Every structure is written in structure tokens, then in C-alpha cells.
Amino acid sequence: MRSFRWTSTAVLLLAAMTAACQDLDVVNTNAPDRDRAQADPEAVYALVGSTYASLYTLIHRSTSHLWVMPNVADEFSGTFANAGQLEITSEPRPTFNNDPVSTISGVARFPWEYAYEAISNGVDAIAAIDGGLELIVGEDEEDFSERAVLWSLFNMATGHMYLGQLFDQAFIQTPADLNTPVDEREMAPYPEVLAHAIDMFDETIAYAEAHPDVTIPSPWFGPMRDGTELTAADIARFANHYAAKTMVYGARTPEERENLDWNEVIRRLDNGIEDTYWIYTNSSLWYLQNVRYLIGEGTFVSYGDARMVGPADVSGGYNNWLSLPWSERDRWDMVTPDLRYPQGNEHLDRGVYWEYDASNVFSPERGLYHRTFYQFESEYNSYGFIDHDHLPMVEANLFRAEALYFLGDLAGAADLINISRVGIGGLPPATAAGIGNDTSSCVPQKPTTGAQQCGDLYDALMWERMNELAAHESNRGYLDSRGFGRLQEGVFLHLPVPGRELGSLQIDVYTFGGVGGTDAAPPPIR
């Protein structure tokens, strides 16, 4: 197995080992080289089958990254200092500390490493097959080479998608780069990485269409209850959906989001998923560690941030909260007609997604503004055993709604927004004109410090995306908030290449964020 994190440090390690061991000629038979590993069909096949697990870990199980990023986005909030969570979410927002030994370094390090782990697995598998290896495995001695190529292409594309969405630059990794030393290559800026991801999704689609009989075992993309295999047509649809995700979530600013090729997004959606793809979470690998923390089962509990839940409040409490100095912004009781939130004066009726919790597990001295009474609720427990909407149709519908909005079809956008707005939230339907002007009942409300204001149609779209996809992936709230223009002032618009990686490449450490800093969010507009 070749992972990029090993490759980038190999230049330094090899030099040191060569100097220390010039007179030694020892073969370690317990650590076979890449050529030997790539000559073993069983090993290569197992490598391919485990590849997506790295990407699943990136969004659901990647330790420090997964409980910090939702708080960076003001999707959730908390006062635990572990992994730099408190440091990076305190006000005013600081620069991202990219020192490789900082407490927050894992927020950049882990998604970088997991993405390259998946990419490198795919590169190695395709290189082996291109070199003539036939993946003839199992008792029936069936050749699974085409299965391995299709799945490797999809995972390589997905790995580059996450790198392009999260980092300012990255190495584009292909089988052609396999034998090129890292110190002889240059990183590409994020637009090129995103474009490469889309090109690779297209390559995935073309390969699927050329090999329609290829199937993918369901555990490779998460287990399904009935064990149904995925078809090549399924993978092509997944690739189109992911290409749309690459475009929408890759935007760094509202201007970039607005200026996307929305007709192309719609074309991708037309050829994308037709229904939600569910997986069955379990206690071994496919479980939702990120949700576990958010619902209070883990050590680092979070509550819904005031900027997440506040637009549901029709009492004026959110406006009052916004008007106060940061040091005085404490939690308050909301009144809302949105059924996703607790109802009634006593807040005893749990909402569809949120419940009222008056317990105080946060440290007030670490910032009252971190506190709310509203905690995300889920049927999920410590290690799952539930069906999880791994690729939700609501995401595709709300991508399409945004596309229609920017293409001028406001009525069409409203119809798609109303699927969840009315069907789940129990709110009056949005129209092309918006959601009305009655501040005593309209949801969402704009984040203003003056008189209450009802949101517009785009606010309603944002509200549905933030609520229907809350806690869905560890990065989703941050990526959407960035494109919506709702990040707090000073939040980094992307992560720098991890300091550990820069050190191994002998490149000076750099970073982003901080009020007035480089590539830092301006004051929020929504």
C-alpha cells in the first residue's frame, strides 16, 4: 500500500537511513516493497475493497476533525478545548494554527492523509492492472480487474474532491505520477484540483458505461441490509452526484457560488441519484462518530449554535442576542412554528430534529455565546445499527433548487424547497416572492440587530439545507456556510496544507484566517 503521507516523508527518511546504514545489506522480508505487493492479486483486490473506508473515515470518523469543523461553521457549538475546538471557535476568530504540534493540527492533517490514502490505493491498483496483473481471486477464479478499475477511479475522484473543497492547494495524483518524486512536483491551486476531480468522475462514468456488467459489493461503499450489489449504472449516477457536490461545495464565497455553471449542475443532477442511498451502520467500521458527539453520547458534546437555530425564533430573542456584546450573549428560549424544533412554552415536545436541554455542560467563562438550549436529536446510538442516508435525495433536490434560483426559476426553486419546508417543518409554503413579511410567524428570520426581518427565498433555501443536512457529514456545514456567506468573520476560507506535510517537504509553514487575515471570511451576510 502506498500512502501519500509516507511518500512525502520518504525523501527525508531515506537520506537519513542511507547515511546511517551504508555498510548494511539487509532484506526485511516482513515489509515487502510495492512491486511485490502489486504482484499479488489477492492483496491488490483487498486494497481496492477497503479504499472507500478511508473517505468514510474522513467525513464520519476522523477523530479531531469531525467534531471541530461543525463548530467552525457555527452549525454546532461547544466549549471543550480538545483538538483546538475552543481555540478556533472563540470570538474574535483567530488564524488557524498550522504548527504541526499544535492542538488543532489534526483538523488539517487527518482529511489530507485520509484523502491521499484513498487516492494512493487507487493509483497503486490501476498501476498494477495496467502493468498486466489480472485480479483473478476467489474459489471461482473470477477476474475482478474491471471492478477494481471502476472502483479505484471513483475513489480517486472523490479523494481529489475533498482535497479541492477543503485545501487551498494539493498534489494531483495519477498513475502517471507514481514514480515521480514528490520534491520534483508542484501542488495545484484548488480550482485545478476541483477540475481534476470532475474529470475523474467523468472518467468513472465513461468506464462504467463501457463496462455495464461490472458490479460493486455493497460493503465497499457501506453495507446495505440486503447485501445488494451496486451496478455500473449506480456508480455512474453516484459519480454525477459527486461532480455536482464538487462544484457546489467547492465555492469559497457567495460570488463563486452564484457564478457556478448552474446548467451543468442541473445536467449532473439529471444523471445523478434518483433516490436516497442508504447504508446500515454497524459497530466495526461503518458508524457515525460525528453524530455521536453532536447528540451528546461522546465526550465532546455540542449543542446547536445560536446562529444555526436562531433564525427559527419568532420571539425577537435572536435579534436581541445578536445586539449584545459577545461577553453577554447567553442562551435564550425560542418560540418557533418550525416543527423541527421543540414546541410549546415548556419545550417538552421534542422537535423532529432538535430537543430542548436545559443542562449546562459548557463552561460559561469560556464564552456564553457558545451556549444554547437546543441539541441535535437522532435515533443514532453509540455505534449505530440504523439505516443512514449516506447519499440523501434531499441534498440533490436542494442543489437543484439553488440552481433554479440562480437561473431565474424562482417558482421551481420554491417547489423543491417546500418538500422539506412544508412536509417536515410544517411551515407555510415558500413562493417565488419569498416567505412573506409577518415577523411574528415567518421562518427563517434574518440575522439583524434592529427590527425583525423575514428571510427571502434564498434564506429559505439556506435554512432547508442547514437543517435537513445538519450533521450529515463533518465538513458539509462548513462548506455550505462558506458558499452562503454565513461564516463568522475571520474563519479560514480553506485549510492550508498541513504543517507536518510542509515540514517533510521542506516548505515554510503558512496559514489562513483571523479577522483581517489572509483568505479569511468577511463579516457574515446571512
PAROVEX-426089 format. One record per residue (C-alpha): residue number from 1; y, z, x; residue in one letter. Coordinates in steps of 0.05 Angstrom, whole numbers, m for minus. Layout:
// residues N
ATOM  pos      yy      zz      xx  code
ATOM  NUM       Y       Z       X     a
...
// end
This chain:
// residues 526
ATOM  pos      yy      zz      xx  code
ATOM    1       0       0       0     m
ATOM    2      68     m18      26     r
ATOM    3     127      21       0     s
ATOM    4     199       5      19     f
ATOM    5     214      76      39     r
ATOM    6     161      71      94     w
ATOM    7     186       3     116     t
ATOM    8     258      26     124     s
ATOM    9     239      84     168     t
ATOM   10     186      46     206     a
ATOM   11     235      17     256     v
ATOM   12     256      86     279     l
ATOM   13     187     117     276     l
ATOM   14     154      60     313     l
ATOM   15     203      64     370     a
ATOM   16     192     139     378     a
ATOM   17     116     133     374     m
ATOM   18     115      76     424     t
ATOM   19     155     116     475     a
ATOM   20     110     177     466     a
ATOM   21      43     141     466     c
ATOM   22      49      84     516     q
ATOM   23     m15     101     551     d
ATOM   24     m57     114     489     l
ATOM   25    m101      63     454     d
ATOM   26    m127     100     394     v
ATOM   27    m150      67     329     v
ATOM   28    m144     111     267     n
ATOM   29    m199      86     221     t
ATOM   30    m176     132     166     n
ATOM   31    m109      95     160     a
ATOM   32    m125      21     153     p
ATOM   33     m69     m28     162     d
ATOM   34     m40     m74     108     r
ATOM   35     m84    m133     128     d
ATOM   36    m148     m93     119     r
ATOM   37    m125     m63      53     a
ATOM   38    m104    m131      26     q
ATOM   39    m173    m159      42     a
ATOM   40    m206    m110      m7     d
ATOM   41    m206    m138     m78     p
ATOM   42    m221     m70    m110     e
ATOM   43    m163     m38     m72     a
ATOM   44    m114     m92     m90     v
ATOM   45    m135     m91    m163     y
ATOM   46    m128     m16    m167     a
ATOM   47     m59     m21    m134     l
ATOM   48     m35     m71    m187     v
ATOM   49     m62     m29    m244     g
ATOM   50     m23      32    m220     s
ATOM   51      43      m4    m207     t
ATOM   52      80       8    m272     y
ATOM   53      66      83    m266     a
ATOM   54     120      85    m212     s
ATOM   55     171      55    m260     l
ATOM   56     148     101    m317     y
ATOM   57     160     159    m269     t
ATOM   58     229     133    m254     l
ATOM   59     251     138    m327     i
ATOM   60     209     196    m353     h
ATOM   61     181     238    m296     r
ATOM   62     225     231    m234     s
ATOM   63     240     305    m224     t
ATOM   64     313     318    m208     s
ATOM   65     338     250    m230     h
ATOM   66     314     256    m302     l
ATOM   67     350     320    m322     w
ATOM   68     415     305    m285     v
ATOM   69     432     234    m309     m
ATOM   70     434     251    m384     p
ATOM   71     484     306    m367     n
ATOM   72     525     259    m322     v
ATOM   73     532     215    m384     a
ATOM   74     554     273    m429     d
ATOM   75     494     256    m472     e
ATOM   76     469     327    m457     f
ATOM   77     498     386    m420     s
ATOM   78     475     449    m383     g
ATOM   79     496     500    m331     t
ATOM   80     434     502    m287     f
ATOM   81     452     487    m215     a
ATOM   82     385     459    m195     n
ATOM   83     385     388    m165     a
ATOM   84     461     389    m165     g
ATOM   85     466     384    m241     q
ATOM   86     523     434    m247     l
ATOM   87     559     406    m187     e
ATOM   88     562     334    m211     i
ATOM   89     577     350    m285     t
ATOM   90     633     401    m274     s
ATOM   91     705     384    m290     e
ATOM   92     741     351    m258     p
ATOM   93     683     306    m237     r
ATOM   94     671     305    m162     p
ATOM   95     648     250    m117     t
ATOM   96     573     240    m112     f
ATOM   97     548     279     m51     n
ATOM   98     505     227     m16     n
ATOM   99     487     271      43     d
ATOM  100     411     265      49     p
ATOM  101     403     341      49     v
ATOM  102     450     355      m9     s
ATOM  103     420     387     m71     t
ATOM  104     437     325    m112     i
ATOM  105     409     274     m63     s
ATOM  106     346     264    m105     g
ATOM  107     387     233    m162     v
ATOM  108     395     171    m119     a
ATOM  109     334     177     m75     r
ATOM  110     279     180    m127     f
ATOM  111     297     120    m171     p
ATOM  112     308      79    m107     w
ATOM  113     239      98     m80     e
ATOM  114     201      90    m145     y
ATOM  115     231      22    m158     a
ATOM  116     213      m2     m88     y
ATOM  117     144      28     m94     e
ATOM  118     131     m16    m154     a
ATOM  119     163     m77    m123     i
ATOM  120     125     m69     m58     s
ATOM  121      59     m62     m95     n
ATOM  122      72    m128    m129     g
ATOM  123      94    m162     m65     v
ATOM  124      31    m140     m29     d
ATOM  125     m15    m162     m86     a
ATOM  126      16    m231     m93     i
ATOM  127      16    m240     m17     a
ATOM  128     m58    m223     m15     a
ATOM  129     m75    m272     m71     i
ATOM  130     m31    m326     m41     d
ATOM  131     m69    m314      24     g
ATOM  132    m134    m332     m10     g
ATOM  133    m160    m265     m35     l
ATOM  134    m197    m270    m102     e
ATOM  135    m196    m207    m143     l
ATOM  136    m269    m211    m164     i
ATOM  137    m284    m140    m187     v
ATOM  138    m329    m102    m235     g
ATOM  139    m402    m109    m253     e
ATOM  140    m390    m176    m285     d
ATOM  141    m355    m201    m222     e
ATOM  142    m297    m229    m262     e
ATOM  143    m238    m258    m226     d
ATOM  144    m175    m220    m246     f
ATOM  145    m128    m255    m197     s
ATOM  146     m85    m285    m253     e
ATOM  147     m80    m218    m288     r
ATOM  148     m56    m186    m223     a
ATOM  149      m4    m240    m211     v
ATOM  150      25    m236    m281     l
ATOM  151      30    m160    m279     w
ATOM  152      58    m160    m209     s
ATOM  153     113    m209    m229     l
ATOM  154     133    m166    m289     f
ATOM  155     136    m102    m248     n
ATOM  156     174    m134    m190     m
ATOM  157     225    m159    m241     a
ATOM  158     230     m90    m274     t
ATOM  159     239     m55    m207     g
ATOM  160     297    m101    m189     h
ATOM  161     326     m90    m259     m
ATOM  162     331     m14    m247     y
ATOM  163     359     m24    m177     l
ATOM  164     413     m72    m204     g
ATOM  165     431     m26    m261     q
ATOM  166     436      38    m220     l
ATOM  167     459      20    m150     f
ATOM  168     518     m18    m121     d
ATOM  169     472     m59     m76     q
ATOM  170     399     m65     m57     a
ATOM  171     350    m106     m18     f
ATOM  172     319    m163     m58     i
ATOM  173     245    m160     m41     q
ATOM  174     198    m220     m49     t
ATOM  175     132    m240     m17     p
ATOM  176     171    m286      29     a
ATOM  177     206    m225      58     d
ATOM  178     141    m189      74     l
ATOM  179     143    m199     149     n
ATOM  180     219    m197     158     t
ATOM  181     242    m131     190     p
ATOM  182     289     m93     145     v
ATOM  183     340     m87     201     d
ATOM  184     345    m163     201     e
ATOM  185     361    m168     126     r
ATOM  186     424    m154      85     e
ATOM  187     430    m119      19     m
ATOM  188     455    m159     m41     a
ATOM  189     510    m133     m88     p
ATOM  190     487    m111    m156     y
ATOM  191     505    m176    m193     p
ATOM  192     457    m213    m148     e
ATOM  193     403    m161    m157     v
ATOM  194     410    m165    m233     l
ATOM  195     408    m241    m230     a
ATOM  196     345    m238    m187     h
ATOM  197     312    m191    m237     a
ATOM  198     327    m241    m293     i
ATOM  199     300    m298    m251     d
ATOM  200     236    m258    m240     m
ATOM  201     229    m244    m315     f
ATOM  202     234    m319    m325     d
ATOM  203     181    m329    m273     e
ATOM  204     138    m278    m310     t
ATOM  205     149    m316    m375     i
ATOM  206     132    m383    m344     a
ATOM  207      68    m355    m313     y
ATOM  208      48    m323    m380     a
ATOM  209      58    m389    m416     e
ATOM  210      18    m426    m363     a
ATOM  211     m39    m375    m367     h
ATOM  212     m43    m358    m441     p
ATOM  213    m113    m327    m437     d
ATOM  214     m92    m272    m388     v
ATOM  215     m95    m201    m417     t
ATOM  216     m67    m135    m391     i
ATOM  217    m104     m70    m404     p
ATOM  218     m61     m24    m446     s
ATOM  219     m64      35    m397     p
ATOM  220     m27      m7    m346     w
ATOM  221      35      m5    m390     f
ATOM  222      18      62    m422     g
ATOM  223     m44      78    m463     p
ATOM  224     m50      56    m535     m
ATOM  225     m91      96    m584     r
ATOM  226    m137      37    m600     d
ATOM  227    m140      12    m528     g
ATOM  228    m116     m57    m548     t
ATOM  229    m104    m104    m490     e
ATOM  230     m36    m138    m484     l
ATOM  231     m36    m214    m486     t
ATOM  232       3    m261    m441     a
ATOM  233      47    m275    m501     a
ATOM  234      61    m200    m507     d
ATOM  235      82    m197    m434     i
ATOM  236     128    m257    m444     a
ATOM  237     161    m221    m502     r
ATOM  238     168    m157    m462     f
ATOM  239     200    m197    m405     a
ATOM  240     251    m228    m452     n
ATOM  241     269    m159    m479     h
ATOM  242     276    m132    m409     y
ATOM  243     320    m190    m390     a
ATOM  244     366    m170    m447     a
ATOM  245     364     m98    m422     k
ATOM  246     382    m123    m353     t
ATOM  247     445    m157    m379     m
ATOM  248     469    m104    m428     v
ATOM  249     456     m42    m387     y
ATOM  250     478     m75    m322     g
ATOM  251     551     m78    m343     a
ATOM  252     595     m28    m305     r
ATOM  253     656     m29    m351     t
ATOM  254     675     m46    m423     p
ATOM  255     705    m111    m396     e
ATOM  256     639    m131    m363     e
ATOM  257     602    m112    m426     r
ATOM  258     648    m153    m471     e
ATOM  259     645    m214    m425     n
ATOM  260     569    m219    m423     l
ATOM  261     537    m284    m446     d
ATOM  262     520    m255    m514     w
ATOM  263     489    m320    m538     n
ATOM  264     440    m314    m481     e
ATOM  265     426    m241    m501     v
ATOM  266     410    m266    m572     i
ATOM  267     365    m321    m544     r
ATOM  268     327    m268    m505     r
ATOM  269     321    m224    m567     l
ATOM  270     297    m282    m609     d
ATOM  271     240    m289    m559     n
ATOM  272     232    m215    m547     g
ATOM  273     194    m159    m581     i
ATOM  274     180    m166    m655     e
ATOM  275     162     m93    m668     d
ATOM  276     163     m26    m632     t
ATOM  277     111     m19    m576     y
ATOM  278      80      50    m579     w
ATOM  279      42      87    m526     i
ATOM  280       1     151    m533     y
ATOM  281      28     204    m487     t
ATOM  282     m22     249    m451     n
ATOM  283     m26     306    m402     s
ATOM  284     m44     267    m340     s
ATOM  285       9     214    m326     l
ATOM  286      40     186    m389     w
ATOM  287      82     244    m413     y
ATOM  288     156     253    m426     l
ATOM  289     181     303    m375     q
ATOM  290     253     285    m390     n
ATOM  291     246     302    m464     v
ATOM  292     210     367    m446     r
ATOM  293     272     392    m412     y
ATOM  294     320     369    m465     l
ATOM  295     284     405    m521     i
ATOM  296     282     470    m482     g
ATOM  297     209     473    m460     e
ATOM  298     225     464    m387     g
ATOM  299     265     509    m340     t
ATOM  300     327     466    m340     f
ATOM  301     344     466    m414     v
ATOM  302     400     423    m440     s
ATOM  303     439     420    m506     y
ATOM  304     475     361    m536     g
ATOM  305     542     353    m501     d
ATOM  306     604     363    m543     a
ATOM  307     624     291    m531     r
ATOM  308     555     269    m556     m
ATOM  309     552     309    m620     v
ATOM  310     627     319    m633     g
ATOM  311     641     251    m667     p
ATOM  312     596     274    m724     a
ATOM  313     643     332    m741     d
ATOM  314     689     320    m801     v
ATOM  315     720     391    m799     s
ATOM  316     771     377    m745     g
ATOM  317     735     423    m696     g
ATOM  318     720     367    m647     y
ATOM  319     794     348    m645     n
ATOM  320     812     420    m632     n
ATOM  321     761     424    m577     w
ATOM  322     790     363    m543     l
ATOM  323     861     391    m546     s
ATOM  324     844     454    m508     l
ATOM  325     844     463    m432     p
ATOM  326     775     455    m401     w
ATOM  327     770     530    m389     s
ATOM  328     778     545    m464     e
ATOM  329     732     491    m493     r
ATOM  330     677     533    m523     d
ATOM  331     624     513    m575     r
ATOM  332     641     509    m648     w
ATOM  333     606     500    m715     d
ATOM  334     607     429    m740     m
ATOM  335     608     402    m811     v
ATOM  336     578     333    m818     t
ATOM  337     547     288    m870     p
ATOM  338     502     255    m818     d
ATOM  339     431     277    m835     l
ATOM  340     410     272    m762     r
ATOM  341     448     338    m753     y
ATOM  342     438     407    m786     p
ATOM  343     466     412    m856     q
ATOM  344     496     468    m897     g
ATOM  345     543     526    m878     n
ATOM  346     485     567    m850     e
ATOM  347     458     508    m809     h
ATOM  348     388     527    m830     l
ATOM  349     367     457    m850     d
ATOM  350     346     422    m786     r
ATOM  351     372     352    m778     g
ATOM  352     328     292    m765     v
ATOM  353     342     294    m690     y
ATOM  354     383     357    m678     w
ATOM  355     376     431    m694     e
ATOM  356     424     489    m693     y
ATOM  357     410     541    m639     d
ATOM  358     458     599    m630     a
ATOM  359     423     629    m570     s
ATOM  360     463     629    m506     n
ATOM  361     423     609    m444     v
ATOM  362     483     580    m408     f
ATOM  363     529     617    m360     s
ATOM  364     599     619    m392     p
ATOM  365     631     628    m323     e
ATOM  366     603     560    m303     r
ATOM  367     643     525    m357     g
ATOM  368     648     540    m431     l
ATOM  369     654     465    m443     y
ATOM  370     580     457    m427     h
ATOM  371     561     496    m489     r
ATOM  372     545     472    m559     t
ATOM  373     501     498    m615     f
ATOM  374     462     433    m621     y
ATOM  375     396     420    m587     q
ATOM  376     354     357    m589     f
ATOM  377     292     364    m632     e
ATOM  378     227     326    m624     s
ATOM  379     154     331    m644     e
ATOM  380     140     326    m570     y
ATOM  381     110     386    m535     n
ATOM  382      98     404    m462     s
ATOM  383      51     347    m446     y
ATOM  384      54     301    m505     g
ATOM  385      m5     277    m545     f
ATOM  386      41     239    m592     i
ATOM  387      57     166    m602     d
ATOM  388     120     148    m564     h
ATOM  389     164      88    m579     d
ATOM  390     162      61    m509     h
ATOM  391     197      m4    m528     l
ATOM  392     235      12    m593     p
ATOM  393     255     m43    m641     m
ATOM  394     319      m4    m657     v
ATOM  395     342     m20    m586     e
ATOM  396     332     m94    m597     a
ATOM  397     368     m91    m665     n
ATOM  398     428     m55    m636     l
ATOM  399     431    m102    m577     f
ATOM  400     435    m158    m628     r
ATOM  401     488    m120    m667     a
ATOM  402     531    m116    m605     e
ATOM  403     521    m189    m591     a
ATOM  404     541    m208    m662     l
ATOM  405     602    m162    m657     y
ATOM  406     629    m196    m595     f
ATOM  407     612    m265    m623     l
ATOM  408     654    m250    m685     g
ATOM  409     599    m240    m737     d
ATOM  410     622    m170    m758     l
ATOM  411     584    m171    m824     a
ATOM  412     519    m188    m788     g
ATOM  413     532    m132    m738     a
ATOM  414     544     m83    m794     a
ATOM  415     479    m101    m829     d
ATOM  416     440     m84    m766     l
ATOM  417     479     m20    m754     i
ATOM  418     464       2    m825     n
ATOM  419     388       1    m814     i
ATOM  420     393      69    m780     s
ATOM  421     462      90    m802     r
ATOM  422     443      90    m875     v
ATOM  423     367      93    m871     g
ATOM  424     364     153    m824     i
ATOM  425     434     182    m820     g
ATOM  426     445     178    m896     g
ATOM  427     516     153    m883     l
ATOM  428     555     103    m926     p
ATOM  429     543      33    m901     p
ATOM  430     589       2    m850     a
ATOM  431     622     m64    m867     t
ATOM  432     658    m118    m828     a
ATOM  433     721     m76    m839     a
ATOM  434     690     m14    m809     g
ATOM  435     672      53    m839     i
ATOM  436     734      70    m880     g
ATOM  437     792     117    m867     n
ATOM  438     772     182    m902     d
ATOM  439     771     231    m845     t
ATOM  440     740     285    m889     s
ATOM  441     675     246    m891     s
ATOM  442     674     189    m840     c
ATOM  443     625     189    m782     v
ATOM  444     636     176    m726     p
ATOM  445     706     201    m712     q
ATOM  446     747     180    m652     k
ATOM  447     757     229    m595     p
ATOM  448     830     244    m606     t
ATOM  449     872     306    m595     t
ATOM  450     921     291    m652     g
ATOM  451     905     277    m724     a
ATOM  452     833     260    m741     q
ATOM  453     816     185    m740     q
ATOM  454     756     149    m766     c
ATOM  455     720     105    m717     g
ATOM  456     718      29    m723     d
ATOM  457     657     m16    m728     l
ATOM  458     645     m15    m653     y
ATOM  459     648      61    m653     d
ATOM  460     595      59    m708     a
ATOM  461     552      14    m664     l
ATOM  462     560      61    m605     m
ATOM  463     544     121    m649     w
ATOM  464     478      90    m672     e
ATOM  465     458      72    m601     r
ATOM  466     474     141    m573     m
ATOM  467     436     176    m629     n
ATOM  468     377     131    m642     e
ATOM  469     363     124    m567     l
ATOM  470     381     195    m546     a
ATOM  471     333     220    m493     a
ATOM  472     295     154    m495     h
ATOM  473     300     141    m420     e
ATOM  474     332     185    m368     s
ATOM  475     384     132    m350     n
ATOM  476     397     100    m417     r
ATOM  477     454     146    m439     g
ATOM  478     490     137    m373     y
ATOM  479     482      61    m372     l
ATOM  480     506      54    m444     d
ATOM  481     563     103    m436     s
ATOM  482     587      65    m375     r
ATOM  483     590      m1    m414     g
ATOM  484     620      33    m475     f
ATOM  485     676      66    m433     g
ATOM  486     657     137    m453     r
ATOM  487     641     165    m384     l
ATOM  488     685     222    m362     q
ATOM  489     740     206    m312     e
ATOM  490     713     207    m242     g
ATOM  491     640     194    m257     v
ATOM  492     609     144    m208     f
ATOM  493     602      74    m238     l
ATOM  494     538      65    m197     h
ATOM  495     499     103    m146     l
ATOM  496     505      89     m71     p
ATOM  497     444      71     m30     v
ATOM  498     412     139     m17     p
ATOM  499     438     175      44     g
ATOM  500     367     183      70     r
ATOM  501     357     108      67     e
ATOM  502     423      94     100     l
ATOM  503     406     142     156     g
ATOM  504     340     108     170     s
ATOM  505     376      41     172     l
ATOM  506     430      70     217     q
ATOM  507     484      54     167     i
ATOM  508     542     102     154     d
ATOM  509     534     144      91     v
ATOM  510     582     124      35     y
ATOM  511     591     146     m36     t
ATOM  512     628     136    m103     f
ATOM  513     662     176    m157     g
ATOM  514     711     232    m162     g
ATOM  515     777     229    m200     v
ATOM  516     816     173    m167     g
ATOM  517     757     156    m122     g
ATOM  518     722      92    m106     t
ATOM  519     683      59    m163     d
ATOM  520     698     119    m208     a
ATOM  521     705     116    m284     a
ATOM  522     776     118    m312     p
ATOM  523     793     165    m370     p
ATOM  524     745     150    m428     p
ATOM  525     768     103    m482     i
ATOM  526     715     124    m533     r
// end
